[in-house]
Amino acid sequence: MTVRRFTPEGMLQPTPYEHVAVGTGTRHVHVSGQIARAADGTPLAPGDLSGQVAHALRGTARGLRGAGASFDDVLRLTFYVTDWAPEKIGPFMAGVEEVAGEIGLPLPLPPSSLIGVDHLFEPDVLVEVEATAILD
């Protein structure tokens, strides 16, 4: 494996993600922001944060597979969530947990950021996921 993830002693615990990832490969994979849309553009899980998180992560997994990568190779995930509020963490994590086993997403997650935004490019999009991976 080209990625080692860990949380050094003395860093905030518990968190649903590791704090540090070290990549030793030479080929970088960047998956652009994935949203809850079918391949034909049909919205998936309208109004449902958990459902949109799950679908966006499935799209991220497809992008990684297309490059010959998996979540084992991911150095970092970035989540953008509209109208973020701390009470949304439950539904957000439910979406993550719903698909983790299905798509090979490790728990705890790779180093991750969740960034609250006013809105994304279309009004029904509640979440967007970006990934950075490294391969040998």
Backbone torsions as a table, in degrees:
resi	resn	phi	psi	omega
1	MET	NA	140.4	-178.0
2	THR	-94.4	-3.9	-178.6
3	VAL	-123.3	131.9	173.9
4	ARG	-120.1	122.9	-179.9
5	ARG	-113.1	141.5	-178.7
6	PHE	-164.9	168.9	174.4
7	THR	-125.8	111.1	-179.9
8	PRO	-63.8	150.7	177.1
9	GLU	-56.4	139.6	178.3
10	GLY	94.4	-7.7	176.0
11	MET	-90.2	156.2	-177.4
12	LEU	-49.2	129.4	176.8
13	GLN	-139.9	153.5	-11.7
14	PRO	-83.1	153.0	172.2
15	THR	-134.0	157.2	179.9
16	PRO	-81.6	13.5	-179.7
17	TYR	-144.8	159.9	172.7
18	GLU	-82.3	151.8	-178.0
19	HIS	-85.5	-25.9	-172.3
20	VAL	-132.7	141.5	171.4
21	ALA	-134.5	134.0	177.3
22	VAL	-117.2	119.8	178.9
23	GLY	-106.3	137.6	-178.2
24	THR	-119.7	9.2	-178.8
25	GLY	-84.1	-177.1	-177.8
26	THR	-118.9	-12.6	-178.9
27	ARG	-110.9	122.2	-179.6
28	HIS	-95.8	140.8	176.4
29	VAL	-122.3	126.8	177.1
30	HIS	-120.5	119.6	176.7
31	VAL	-101.6	121.0	-178.1
32	SER	-65.9	170.5	-177.3
33	GLY	-55.1	116.6	179.3
34	GLN	-99.6	140.0	-178.1
35	ILE	-127.1	175.7	-178.5
36	ALA	-83.3	80.0	177.5
37	ARG	-137.5	143.1	170.9
38	ALA	-73.9	168.1	-178.9
39	ALA	-57.6	-28.8	179.4
40	ASP	-87.7	3.8	178.5
41	GLY	93.4	-2.0	179.3
42	THR	-64.4	128.2	177.4
43	PRO	-62.7	140.5	177.3
44	LEU	-115.9	139.7	177.4
45	ALA	55.2	51.3	179.9
46	PRO	-57.4	131.9	176.7
47	GLY	73.5	5.8	-174.3
48	ASP	-117.5	101.4	-177.4
49	LEU	-58.1	-48.8	-179.5
50	SER	-57.1	-47.5	-179.3
51	GLY	-63.3	-40.5	179.8
52	GLN	-68.9	-37.6	175.9
53	VAL	-59.9	-47.6	-179.4
54	ALA	-59.5	-47.4	-178.9
55	HIS	-66.5	-39.3	178.9
56	ALA	-64.8	-38.6	177.2
57	LEU	-68.5	-35.6	174.7
58	ARG	-61.6	-42.2	177.4
59	GLY	-63.0	-39.8	177.5
60	THR	-62.0	-43.2	178.2
61	ALA	-60.9	-41.2	177.9
62	ARG	-62.3	-42.3	178.2
63	GLY	-62.4	-43.7	177.9
64	LEU	-61.7	-47.2	179.6
65	ARG	-59.2	-39.1	179.4
66	GLY	-60.6	-26.2	178.8
67	ALA	-97.1	5.0	-178.5
68	GLY	79.6	21.5	-178.0
69	ALA	-117.2	173.4	174.4
70	SER	-143.7	179.6	177.4
71	PHE	-64.4	-19.5	174.6
72	ASP	-63.0	-24.4	-177.8
73	ASP	-94.0	-2.8	-174.2
74	VAL	-77.1	127.7	175.1
75	LEU	-87.5	-35.0	-171.9
76	ARG	-155.8	141.4	171.3
77	LEU	-118.4	141.4	173.5
78	THR	-126.3	126.9	178.5
79	PHE	-111.7	131.7	172.5
80	TYR	-112.4	125.6	-176.6
81	VAL	-127.9	129.4	-179.2
82	THR	-73.8	146.9	176.5
83	ASP	47.6	45.4	-176.7
84	TRP	-61.8	140.7	172.3
85	ALA	-147.0	145.9	-176.6
86	PRO	-53.2	-31.1	-179.1
87	GLU	-70.2	-6.5	177.5
88	LYS	-85.6	-4.3	-177.0
89	ILE	-62.4	-36.0	178.6
90	GLY	-59.7	-56.9	177.5
91	PRO	-61.6	-36.3	178.4
92	PHE	-60.6	-52.2	-178.9
93	MET	-66.6	-30.4	175.7
94	ALA	-61.3	-39.3	177.0
95	GLY	-65.7	-40.4	177.2
96	VAL	-62.2	-51.4	-176.3
97	GLU	-65.2	-31.3	179.9
98	GLU	-58.5	-37.6	-173.8
99	VAL	-110.4	-5.9	-173.9
100	ALA	-51.9	-52.4	-179.4
101	GLY	-65.1	-39.6	-178.5
102	GLU	-62.2	-40.7	-173.7
103	ILE	-106.2	2.9	178.7
104	GLY	75.4	28.1	179.4
105	LEU	-82.1	119.4	-178.9
106	PRO	-71.3	145.4	172.2
107	LEU	-123.3	121.7	6.6
108	PRO	-66.6	156.3	-179.3
109	LEU	-64.7	160.8	167.7
110	PRO	-59.4	167.4	175.0
111	PRO	-48.0	130.5	-171.8
112	SER	-140.0	153.1	170.8
113	SER	-127.3	138.8	173.4
114	LEU	-115.4	116.9	-175.3
115	ILE	-115.6	121.8	176.8
116	GLY	-79.9	134.3	179.6
117	VAL	-130.4	157.1	177.6
118	ASP	-64.4	-48.2	179.7
119	HIS	-160.1	161.5	174.8
120	LEU	-107.5	-168.6	-167.4
121	PHE	-68.8	-17.9	174.7
122	GLU	-133.8	146.0	-171.6
123	PRO	-62.4	-24.6	-178.1
124	ASP	-88.8	-3.8	-178.9
125	VAL	-84.5	115.8	-178.2
126	LEU	-96.0	-25.7	-175.5
127	VAL	-147.8	148.3	175.6
128	GLU	-136.6	141.0	-177.9
129	VAL	-124.8	131.9	173.8
130	GLU	-119.1	147.9	179.4
131	ALA	-134.2	146.1	171.1
132	THR	-124.4	128.3	-178.7
133	ALA	-130.2	166.2	177.0
134	ILE	-138.2	139.3	-179.8
135	LEU	-128.3	157.5	173.9
136	ASP	-72.5	NA	NA
